[in-house]
Amino acid sequence: MENHCNLLDRAWIDVIDHQGIESRVGIRALLRDASDYRALAAPLGTVNFAVLRMVEAILYRAWDSRKWRNLDNAIEHWQEKWDQETLFDDAVVGYLEQWQDRFDIRDAEHPFFQVAGLHTTRGEWKSLDILVPDVGDAGDLYTMRSGLDSVDAAEAAQMLVHCMAFDFSGIKSGVVGDARVKGGKGFPIGIGWCGWLGGTVVEGRNLRETLLLNYVPHREEAGAEDLPLWEIDGIGPGLRDDPRYRIEPPTENGATGQVELLTWPQRRLLLRWEEDTVTGVLISNGDPVGYTTKRGIETMTPWRFSEPKSKKAKLIRYMPQTLDAGRTMWRSLGGILPNSDVPKTTFKVDGTKVEVEKWIPAGNVHWVGHLVGADVIPDDRDLRIHMVSMEYGPQQSSFIGIVEDAITVQSPMLALDNDRLRATARRAVEYADGAAEALWKFAKNLAFAVSGNREEADTERIQAEFYTRVDTGFRTWLRNLGPDTDQDAALADWAGKTRSTATGLANDLLTAQGPAVWTGRWDGTRRVTGAVAADWLRKNLNDCLGKEPRRNTENGENA
């Protein structure tokens, strides 16, 4: 039986190399050889996101300096790290040596991500079912395992990090020493911090580049006592004894900075070991996260202005923008890419109207925009923006699923002074949305022609089918859009493809109707038939995409 299990050297992080071979590595090996790996490779994207954030916290602390509060200093520092062959430099080596004991998952005093001695009055433990999520039978559902007796150290480590980041809400174990416990129960304080996020990762050609692209040294808290979980002393079963963590309502709770948020202690945890396996767990309440007050601190999510939260706080409040199931990521480009022309709204603060942006991109995306503009990142790079969000059930007390998507853009798309290029991309999204709306109206008219009832149209299914048909084409179009592109020609090309897709889908719908669609029904002053519905569709597509090019009847080419 082992008495120690140090995650710096124990292999527990899933990675995949450039040949597609998967393996597990410890933290030191990952940082030393990150260029050899294409990406993190746990089966669940939420695990990869949580582990990536934990590793990012190491880089923030190893390289921390007040100098990075100055933008020019921060960019120069970042470029120095970008030009290094490895992340495992002297500063990182020294930092890990200093805190080595805190990465021991079985340490008697400071077990990694846990509270030593955590216990209930009855000394009970919970089944691992509540700690270890898994992919359900449907392949896309995120359910809790049933009847799980034990896991090895590697899987336990992954799930500790994941639980702290994404744990669902609901009643938790009531542990001794937590003044909030009533009747032996810990009542809900909300989900883990990452559960609120549209978790955003800018991905490079390998894991070294990815870790650096999401490392944002330029921040107000640089050089401050902004600590990850393993550096914080004195965390016990109850709330931390600091006014910033005891604000009412807890949605307003503060944080020291980004590093603290990377490993925010939303839960108090302890594993039960038998021999070299984990057979039980305690999960109790930790520090509620102030999820309405983290814009400007958290860098790995986009944001949306929340009028209800702002009215309640009587201050401007932004909420993290999650990735929605059933909505492709590229349809929200306006809130994902840097944008100086984002739509705005007004809100009264102390009786004065203030103009606020409706959406704000993730801080890491904005930071990469600085780096591209400063020629630190070359113009010929493809960058992949990957997002992941957790879906929760009623009262956020269970997992339902995870949502993941990604887009690839040329690096100039993120340069902060390249608004025209991004405006072209946004216009292309507007074309698709306009065509989807035109199909919505077409389906309504088709339903009326057949039955006289427009509400019988399955508009959601039809629009979903349209977006499915244009999805691959748009991703390719976006990836090819760069500073040397003839943007007017590219938009015209996309408008043509969008029109063709919408028209093709409409023809399929029309063909599937019975003879009644050609007879139609009277609607006020005219008869609505399939032919009339198709004509109205053409006009609506012309309104949103521009007029369809005339065809030269002599040679069959567009005029």
C-alpha positions as CSV (number, residue, x, y, z in Angstrom):
1,M,0.0,0.0,0.0
2,E,1.3,3.5,-0.9
3,N,1.2,6.2,1.7
4,H,1.8,9.0,-0.9
5,C,0.6,9.7,-4.4
6,N,2.1,12.9,-5.8
7,L,0.4,14.2,-8.9
8,L,3.6,16.0,-10.0
9,D,5.1,12.7,-11.0
10,R,2.1,10.2,-10.9
11,A,0.7,9.8,-14.4
12,W,-3.0,10.9,-14.3
13,I,-3.5,13.5,-17.0
14,D,-4.8,12.2,-20.4
15,V,-3.0,13.5,-23.4
16,I,-2.8,12.7,-27.1
17,D,0.4,13.1,-29.2
18,H,0.7,14.2,-32.8
19,Q,0.5,10.6,-34.1
20,G,-2.9,10.1,-32.3
21,I,-1.5,8.0,-29.5
22,E,-3.1,8.5,-26.1
23,S,-1.2,8.2,-22.8
24,R,-1.2,9.6,-19.2
25,V,1.4,11.9,-17.8
26,G,2.1,13.7,-14.5
27,I,2.2,17.5,-14.2
28,R,6.0,17.7,-14.5
29,A,6.1,15.6,-17.7
30,L,3.2,17.5,-19.2
31,L,5.0,20.9,-18.7
32,R,8.3,19.6,-19.8
33,D,7.1,17.8,-23.0
34,A,4.0,19.9,-23.8
35,S,5.1,20.4,-27.4
36,D,5.0,16.7,-27.9
37,Y,1.3,16.5,-27.2
38,R,-1.5,17.8,-29.4
39,A,-4.0,18.3,-26.7
40,L,-5.5,17.0,-23.4
41,A,-7.5,13.9,-24.1
42,A,-9.9,12.9,-21.3
43,P,-13.1,11.5,-22.8
44,L,-15.1,14.5,-21.3
45,G,-14.4,18.0,-22.4
46,T,-15.3,19.4,-18.9
47,V,-12.5,17.3,-17.4
48,N,-10.0,18.7,-19.9
49,F,-11.1,22.2,-19.2
50,A,-10.8,21.8,-15.4
51,V,-7.4,20.2,-15.7
52,L,-6.1,22.8,-18.1
53,R,-7.1,25.6,-15.6
54,M,-5.3,23.8,-12.8
55,V,-2.1,23.7,-14.9
56,E,-2.6,27.3,-15.9
57,A,-2.6,28.3,-12.2
58,I,1.0,26.8,-12.0
59,L,2.2,29.0,-14.8
60,Y,0.6,32.2,-13.4
61,R,2.2,31.6,-10.0
62,A,5.6,30.5,-11.3
63,W,6.0,33.5,-13.5
64,D,4.1,36.1,-11.5
65,S,5.3,39.7,-11.2
66,R,3.8,43.2,-10.6
67,K,5.5,44.2,-13.9
68,W,2.8,42.4,-15.9
69,R,0.3,45.1,-14.9
70,N,2.0,47.1,-17.6
71,L,0.8,45.9,-21.1
72,D,4.1,46.4,-22.9
73,N,5.9,44.5,-20.1
74,A,3.3,41.7,-20.2
75,I,3.6,41.3,-24.0
76,E,7.4,41.2,-23.8
77,H,7.3,38.6,-21.0
78,W,4.8,36.5,-22.9
79,Q,6.9,36.6,-26.1
80,E,9.9,35.4,-24.1
81,K,7.9,32.4,-22.9
82,W,6.5,31.8,-26.5
83,D,10.1,31.7,-27.8
84,Q,11.2,29.1,-25.2
85,E,11.4,25.5,-26.3
86,T,9.7,24.3,-23.1
87,L,7.4,25.6,-20.4
88,F,9.5,23.7,-17.8
89,D,11.9,26.6,-17.2
90,D,13.8,27.3,-14.0
91,A,10.9,29.4,-12.5
92,V,8.4,26.5,-13.0
93,V,10.9,23.9,-11.8
94,G,11.5,26.0,-8.6
95,Y,7.8,26.6,-8.0
96,L,6.9,22.9,-8.2
97,E,9.8,22.0,-5.9
98,Q,8.6,24.6,-3.4
99,W,5.0,23.3,-3.3
100,Q,5.7,19.7,-4.1
101,D,4.1,18.4,-0.9
102,R,0.8,20.1,-1.7
103,F,0.3,18.0,-4.8
104,D,0.2,14.8,-2.8
105,I,-3.4,13.4,-3.1
106,R,-2.8,11.3,0.0
107,D,-0.9,13.8,2.2
108,A,-2.0,13.6,5.9
109,E,-2.1,17.4,6.4
110,H,-2.7,19.0,3.0
111,P,-4.1,16.4,0.6
112,F,-4.4,17.9,-2.9
113,F,-7.8,19.7,-3.4
114,Q,-9.0,18.2,-0.1
115,V,-9.5,19.1,3.6
116,A,-7.7,16.7,5.9
117,G,-9.9,15.2,8.7
118,L,-13.2,16.2,7.0
119,H,-16.0,14.1,8.7
120,T,-19.6,14.0,9.6
121,T,-21.0,13.4,13.1
122,R,-21.9,9.8,12.1
123,G,-18.6,9.2,10.3
124,E,-20.4,8.1,7.1
125,W,-18.9,8.2,3.6
126,K,-20.7,8.7,0.3
127,S,-20.5,6.4,-2.7
128,L,-18.2,7.4,-5.5
129,D,-21.3,7.7,-7.7
130,I,-21.6,11.3,-6.8
131,L,-18.0,12.1,-7.6
132,V,-17.4,10.4,-10.9
133,P,-19.6,11.5,-13.8
134,D,-19.6,9.4,-17.0
135,V,-21.1,9.4,-20.5
136,G,-24.5,7.8,-20.4
137,D,-26.1,5.2,-22.7
138,A,-27.2,7.8,-25.2
139,G,-23.6,8.8,-25.8
140,D,-24.3,12.5,-25.2
141,L,-25.8,12.6,-21.7
142,Y,-23.7,13.4,-18.7
143,T,-24.9,11.1,-15.9
144,M,-23.6,9.9,-12.6
145,R,-22.3,6.4,-12.5
146,S,-24.3,3.8,-10.6
147,G,-22.9,1.2,-8.3
148,L,-19.3,2.4,-8.5
149,D,-17.2,0.7,-5.8
150,S,-13.7,2.0,-6.4
151,V,-11.4,4.0,-8.7
152,D,-7.6,4.2,-9.0
153,A,-5.6,7.2,-8.0
154,A,-5.4,8.7,-11.5
155,E,-9.2,8.7,-12.0
156,A,-9.7,10.0,-8.5
157,A,-7.4,12.9,-9.2
158,Q,-9.2,13.8,-12.4
159,M,-12.5,13.7,-10.6
160,L,-11.4,15.8,-7.7
161,V,-10.4,18.6,-10.1
162,H,-13.6,18.2,-12.1
163,C,-15.8,18.2,-9.0
164,M,-14.3,21.4,-7.6
165,A,-14.9,23.0,-11.0
166,F,-18.3,21.7,-12.1
167,D,-20.1,20.0,-9.2
168,F,-23.8,20.2,-9.3
169,S,-25.9,22.0,-6.6
170,G,-28.2,20.3,-4.1
171,I,-27.9,19.0,-0.5
172,K,-24.3,18.0,0.5
173,S,-22.9,16.1,3.4
174,G,-23.2,18.1,6.7
175,V,-19.7,18.1,8.1
176,V,-18.5,18.9,11.6
177,G,-17.1,22.4,11.8
178,D,-19.4,24.0,9.2
179,A,-21.7,26.4,11.0
180,R,-24.1,26.3,8.0
181,V,-25.1,22.7,8.6
182,K,-28.7,22.1,9.7
183,G,-30.1,18.8,10.7
184,G,-26.9,17.1,9.5
185,K,-27.3,18.5,6.0
186,G,-25.4,21.1,4.0
187,F,-28.0,23.0,2.0
188,P,-27.4,24.2,-1.6
189,I,-25.0,27.0,-2.3
190,G,-24.8,26.5,-6.1
191,I,-22.7,24.8,-8.7
192,G,-19.0,25.0,-9.2
193,W,-17.6,28.1,-10.8
194,C,-16.8,26.5,-14.1
195,G,-20.4,25.4,-14.4
196,W,-21.4,29.0,-15.0
197,L,-18.9,29.5,-17.8
198,G,-18.9,29.2,-21.6
199,G,-15.5,27.7,-21.0
200,T,-13.3,29.2,-23.7
201,V,-9.9,27.8,-24.7
202,V,-7.7,29.3,-27.5
203,E,-5.9,26.3,-29.0
204,G,-2.5,26.3,-30.9
205,R,-0.6,23.7,-32.8
206,N,0.3,21.8,-29.6
207,L,-0.3,21.7,-25.9
208,R,2.6,24.1,-25.1
209,E,1.1,26.7,-27.4
210,T,-2.4,26.2,-26.0
211,L,-1.2,26.6,-22.4
212,L,0.5,29.9,-23.4
213,L,-2.4,31.2,-25.5
214,N,-4.6,31.0,-22.4
215,Y,-2.0,32.5,-20.0
216,V,-2.9,36.2,-19.7
217,P,-0.2,37.9,-17.6
218,H,-1.6,41.4,-18.1
219,R,-4.0,41.8,-15.2
220,E,-4.6,44.1,-12.2
221,E,-3.9,41.3,-9.8
222,A,-0.4,40.4,-11.2
223,G,2.1,40.2,-8.4
224,A,-0.6,40.1,-5.7
225,E,-1.5,37.4,-3.2
226,D,-3.8,35.8,-5.8
227,L,-3.3,32.1,-4.8
228,P,-4.4,28.7,-6.2
229,L,-6.1,26.2,-3.8
230,W,-2.9,24.4,-2.9
231,E,-1.2,27.5,-1.6
232,I,-4.0,28.6,0.6
233,D,-3.5,27.7,4.3
234,G,-6.3,27.4,6.8
235,I,-9.1,26.1,4.7
236,G,-11.3,24.0,7.0
237,P,-14.8,22.6,6.8
238,G,-16.5,26.0,7.0
239,L,-16.4,29.3,5.1
240,R,-13.1,31.0,4.9
241,D,-12.7,33.7,7.5
242,D,-12.5,36.6,5.2
243,P,-15.2,39.3,4.6
244,R,-14.9,39.0,0.8
245,Y,-16.2,35.4,1.0
246,R,-19.1,36.2,3.4
247,I,-21.0,38.8,1.4
248,E,-24.8,38.7,1.3
249,P,-26.1,37.7,-1.1
250,P,-23.3,35.2,-1.9
251,T,-23.8,36.0,-5.6
252,E,-21.8,39.2,-4.9
253,N,-18.8,37.3,-3.2
254,G,-15.4,38.6,-4.2
255,A,-12.2,36.9,-5.3
256,T,-8.6,37.8,-5.2
257,G,-8.1,37.3,-8.9
258,Q,-8.0,35.0,-11.8
259,V,-5.6,32.5,-10.2
260,E,-8.0,31.9,-7.3
261,L,-10.9,31.4,-9.8
262,L,-8.9,28.8,-11.7
263,T,-9.2,26.5,-8.6
264,W,-12.1,28.1,-6.7
265,P,-12.9,26.0,-3.6
266,Q,-16.7,25.7,-4.1
267,R,-16.6,22.4,-2.2
268,R,-14.7,20.7,0.7
269,L,-13.7,17.2,-0.3
270,L,-12.0,14.2,1.1
271,L,-11.3,10.8,-0.4
272,R,-11.5,7.5,1.5
273,W,-8.6,5.1,0.6
274,E,-8.5,1.3,1.0
275,E,-5.1,0.0,0.0
276,D,-4.3,1.9,-3.2
277,T,-7.8,2.6,-4.4
278,V,-10.4,5.1,-3.5
279,T,-13.7,3.7,-2.2
280,G,-15.6,6.6,-0.9
281,V,-15.8,10.4,-0.7
282,L,-17.2,13.3,1.3
283,I,-18.4,16.3,-0.6
284,S,-19.6,19.3,1.5
285,N,-20.1,22.9,0.9
286,G,-17.2,25.3,0.4
287,D,-17.2,29.0,-0.6
288,P,-20.1,30.2,-2.7
289,V,-18.8,31.9,-5.9
290,G,-19.9,35.4,-6.7
291,Y,-20.9,34.6,-10.3
292,T,-22.3,38.1,-11.0
293,T,-19.1,40.0,-10.1
294,K,-16.3,38.2,-12.0
295,R,-16.3,40.1,-15.3
296,G,-12.9,41.7,-15.6
297,I,-11.3,39.0,-13.6
298,E,-12.2,35.6,-15.2
299,T,-10.6,35.4,-18.6
300,M,-11.9,32.1,-20.0
301,T,-15.5,32.9,-20.8
302,P,-17.5,35.4,-22.9
303,W,-20.0,37.7,-21.1
304,R,-23.5,39.0,-21.5
305,F,-25.0,42.0,-19.9
306,S,-27.8,41.0,-17.4
307,E,-30.5,43.6,-16.9
308,P,-32.2,41.5,-14.1
309,K,-29.0,41.1,-12.2
310,S,-28.1,44.7,-12.7
311,K,-31.5,45.9,-11.5
312,K,-31.2,43.7,-8.4
313,A,-27.7,44.9,-7.5
314,K,-28.3,48.5,-8.8
315,L,-24.9,48.2,-10.5
316,I,-23.9,47.0,-13.9
317,R,-23.7,43.2,-13.9
318,Y,-22.5,40.7,-16.5
319,M,-23.1,37.0,-16.5
320,P,-20.9,34.4,-18.1
321,Q,-22.2,33.5,-21.6
322,T,-22.6,29.7,-21.8
323,L,-22.7,27.6,-24.9
324,D,-26.2,26.6,-25.7
325,A,-27.2,23.1,-26.8
326,G,-28.7,23.1,-30.3
327,R,-27.0,26.4,-31.3
328,T,-23.7,26.2,-33.2
329,M,-20.9,28.4,-31.8
330,W,-20.4,30.3,-35.0
331,R,-23.9,31.8,-34.7
332,S,-22.7,33.8,-31.7
333,L,-19.5,35.2,-33.3
334,G,-20.5,38.7,-32.3
335,G,-19.9,37.8,-28.6
336,I,-16.9,35.5,-29.2
337,L,-14.6,37.6,-31.3
338,P,-13.2,41.0,-30.3
339,N,-15.6,43.7,-31.5
340,S,-15.5,47.4,-31.1
341,D,-18.9,47.7,-32.8
342,V,-20.8,45.4,-30.5
343,P,-24.5,46.3,-29.9
344,K,-25.1,48.4,-26.8
345,T,-28.0,49.1,-24.5
346,T,-28.5,51.6,-21.7
347,F,-28.9,51.1,-18.0
348,K,-29.5,53.6,-15.1
349,V,-26.9,53.8,-12.4
350,D,-27.7,56.2,-9.6
351,G,-30.3,57.8,-11.9
352,T,-27.8,58.3,-14.7
353,K,-28.1,56.5,-18.0
354,V,-25.0,54.5,-18.8
355,E,-24.3,52.9,-22.2
356,V,-23.2,49.3,-21.8
357,E,-22.1,46.6,-24.3
358,K,-24.4,43.7,-24.6
359,W,-21.6,41.1,-25.1
360,I,-17.9,41.0,-24.2
361,P,-15.5,38.4,-25.5
362,A,-13.4,36.2,-23.3
363,G,-10.3,37.8,-21.9
364,N,-8.0,35.2,-23.4
365,V,-9.4,35.9,-26.9
366,H,-8.9,39.6,-26.3
367,W,-5.4,39.0,-25.1
368,V,-4.5,36.9,-28.2
369,G,-5.8,39.9,-30.2
370,H,-3.1,42.0,-28.5
371,L,-0.5,39.5,-29.3
372,V,-1.5,39.2,-33.0
373,G,-1.6,43.0,-33.3
374,A,1.9,43.2,-31.7
375,D,3.2,40.7,-34.3
376,V,4.1,38.3,-31.5
377,I,1.8,35.7,-33.1
378,P,2.4,35.4,-36.9
379,D,-0.4,36.3,-39.3
380,D,-0.2,32.8,-40.9
381,R,-1.4,30.9,-37.9
382,D,-4.7,29.0,-37.6
383,L,-6.2,29.4,-34.1
384,R,-9.0,27.2,-32.8
385,I,-11.4,28.7,-30.3
386,H,-12.9,25.8,-28.4
387,M,-15.8,26.2,-26.0
388,V,-17.4,23.8,-23.5
389,S,-20.4,24.2,-21.1
390,M,-22.1,21.9,-18.6
391,E,-25.8,21.5,-18.7
392,Y,-27.6,21.0,-15.4
393,G,-31.0,19.6,-14.5
394,P,-33.8,21.3,-12.3
395,Q,-32.4,23.5,-9.5
396,Q,-29.0,22.6,-11.0
397,S,-29.0,19.5,-8.8
398,S,-27.9,17.0,-11.5
399,F,-25.9,16.8,-14.7
400,I,-27.8,16.6,-18.0
401,G,-25.1,16.9,-20.6
402,I,-22.1,18.8,-21.9
403,V,-22.1,21.1,-24.9
404,E,-18.9,21.5,-26.9
405,D,-18.0,23.3,-30.2
406,A,-15.1,25.0,-31.9
407,I,-14.3,27.3,-34.7
408,T,-11.0,27.8,-36.5
409,V,-9.9,31.3,-37.7
410,Q,-6.8,32.8,-39.2
411,S,-4.9,34.7,-36.5
412,P,-5.6,38.2,-38.1
413,M,-9.3,37.6,-37.3
414,L,-8.4,38.3,-33.6
415,A,-6.2,41.3,-34.1
416,L,-7.9,44.2,-32.2
417,D,-7.6,46.6,-35.2
418,N,-9.2,44.2,-37.7
419,D,-12.8,45.1,-37.2
420,R,-13.6,45.1,-41.0
421,L,-12.6,41.4,-41.3
422,R,-14.7,40.5,-38.3
423,A,-17.6,42.6,-39.6
424,T,-17.5,40.5,-42.8
425,A,-17.7,37.3,-40.7
426,R,-20.6,38.7,-38.7
427,R,-22.4,39.7,-41.9
428,A,-22.1,36.2,-43.1
429,V,-23.8,34.9,-39.9
430,E,-26.5,37.5,-40.5
431,Y,-27.0,36.0,-44.0
432,A,-27.6,32.6,-42.5
433,D,-29.9,33.9,-39.8
434,G,-31.9,35.9,-42.4
435,A,-32.3,32.8,-44.6
436,A,-33.4,30.7,-41.6
437,E,-36.1,33.3,-40.8
438,A,-37.2,33.3,-44.4
439,L,-37.5,29.5,-44.2
440,W,-39.5,29.9,-41.0
441,K,-42.0,32.1,-42.9
442,F,-42.0,29.7,-45.8
443,A,-42.9,26.7,-43.6
444,K,-45.7,28.7,-42.0
445,N,-47.1,29.6,-45.5
446,L,-46.8,26.0,-46.6
447,A,-48.7,24.8,-43.6
448,F,-51.5,27.3,-44.3
449,A,-51.7,26.3,-47.9
450,V,-52.3,22.7,-46.8
451,S,-54.4,23.0,-43.7
452,G,-55.3,26.6,-43.2
453,N,-53.3,26.6,-39.9
454,R,-49.9,28.2,-39.9
455,E,-49.2,26.9,-36.3
456,E,-48.9,23.4,-37.7
457,A,-45.6,24.2,-39.2
458,D,-42.6,22.5,-37.6
459,T,-40.5,25.6,-37.8
460,E,-37.9,24.5,-35.2
461,R,-37.1,21.3,-37.1
462,I,-36.9,23.1,-40.4
463,Q,-34.5,25.8,-39.1
464,A,-32.4,23.2,-37.4
465,E,-32.1,21.3,-40.6
466,F,-31.0,24.5,-42.4
467,Y,-28.3,25.2,-39.9
468,T,-27.1,21.6,-40.1
469,R,-26.8,21.9,-43.9
470,V,-24.9,25.1,-43.9
471,D,-22.7,24.3,-40.9
472,T,-19.7,22.6,-42.6
473,G,-19.7,25.1,-45.4
474,F,-19.7,28.1,-43.0
475,R,-16.8,26.7,-40.9
476,T,-14.7,26.2,-44.1
477,W,-15.7,29.7,-45.3
478,L,-14.7,31.3,-42.0
479,R,-11.4,29.4,-41.8
480,N,-10.5,30.7,-45.3
481,L,-11.4,34.3,-44.5
482,G,-8.2,36.3,-44.0
483,P,-6.6,39.7,-44.6
484,D,-5.8,38.9,-48.2
485,T,-9.3,37.7,-49.0
486,D,-11.5,39.8,-51.4
487,Q,-14.1,40.2,-48.7
488,D,-16.9,41.5,-51.0
489,A,-16.4,38.4,-53.3
490,A,-16.3,36.1,-50.2
491,L,-19.6,37.5,-49.0
492,A,-21.2,37.2,-52.4
493,D,-20.0,33.6,-52.5
494,W,-21.4,32.8,-49.1
495,A,-24.7,34.5,-50.0
496,G,-25.0,32.3,-53.0
497,K,-24.3,29.1,-51.0
498,T,-26.8,30.2,-48.4
499,R,-29.5,30.9,-51.0
500,S,-28.9,27.6,-52.7
501,T,-29.1,25.7,-49.4
502,A,-32.3,27.5,-48.3
503,T,-33.9,27.0,-51.7
504,G,-32.9,23.3,-51.8
505,L,-34.5,22.7,-48.4
506,A,-37.6,24.6,-49.4
507,N,-37.9,22.4,-52.5
508,D,-37.6,19.3,-50.4
509,L,-40.4,20.5,-48.1
510,L,-42.6,21.4,-51.0
511,T,-42.1,18.1,-52.8
512,A,-43.1,16.2,-49.6
513,Q,-46.5,17.9,-49.6
514,G,-49.7,16.4,-51.0
515,P,-51.8,17.7,-53.9
516,A,-53.6,20.1,-51.5
517,V,-50.6,22.4,-51.4
518,W,-51.1,23.4,-55.0
519,T,-54.8,24.2,-54.5
520,G,-54.0,26.3,-51.5
521,R,-56.3,28.3,-49.3
522,W,-57.6,31.9,-49.2
523,D,-55.9,34.2,-46.8
524,G,-57.7,37.6,-46.9
525,T,-57.4,38.9,-50.5
526,R,-55.4,36.1,-52.1
527,R,-55.0,32.4,-52.3
528,V,-51.8,31.0,-50.7
529,T,-50.4,28.0,-52.5
530,G,-47.1,26.2,-52.6
531,A,-46.1,28.3,-55.6
532,V,-47.0,31.5,-53.8
533,A,-45.1,30.4,-50.7
534,A,-42.0,29.7,-52.9
535,D,-42.3,33.1,-54.6
536,W,-42.5,34.9,-51.2
537,L,-39.5,32.9,-50.1
538,R,-37.5,34.1,-53.1
539,K,-38.4,37.7,-52.2
540,N,-37.5,37.3,-48.5
541,L,-34.1,35.7,-49.5
542,N,-33.5,38.7,-51.8
543,D,-34.2,41.0,-48.9
544,C,-31.6,39.4,-46.6
545,L,-29.0,38.2,-49.1
546,G,-29.3,40.7,-51.9
547,K,-30.9,40.1,-55.3
548,E,-30.1,36.8,-56.9
549,P,-27.7,37.4,-59.8
550,R,-29.4,37.4,-63.2
551,R,-28.4,34.5,-65.5
552,N,-27.1,35.3,-69.0
553,T,-29.5,33.4,-71.2
554,E,-27.0,33.1,-74.1
555,N,-24.2,31.3,-72.2
556,G,-25.9,30.2,-69.0
557,E,-23.5,32.2,-66.8
558,N,-24.5,34.7,-64.1
559,A,-24.8,38.2,-65.5
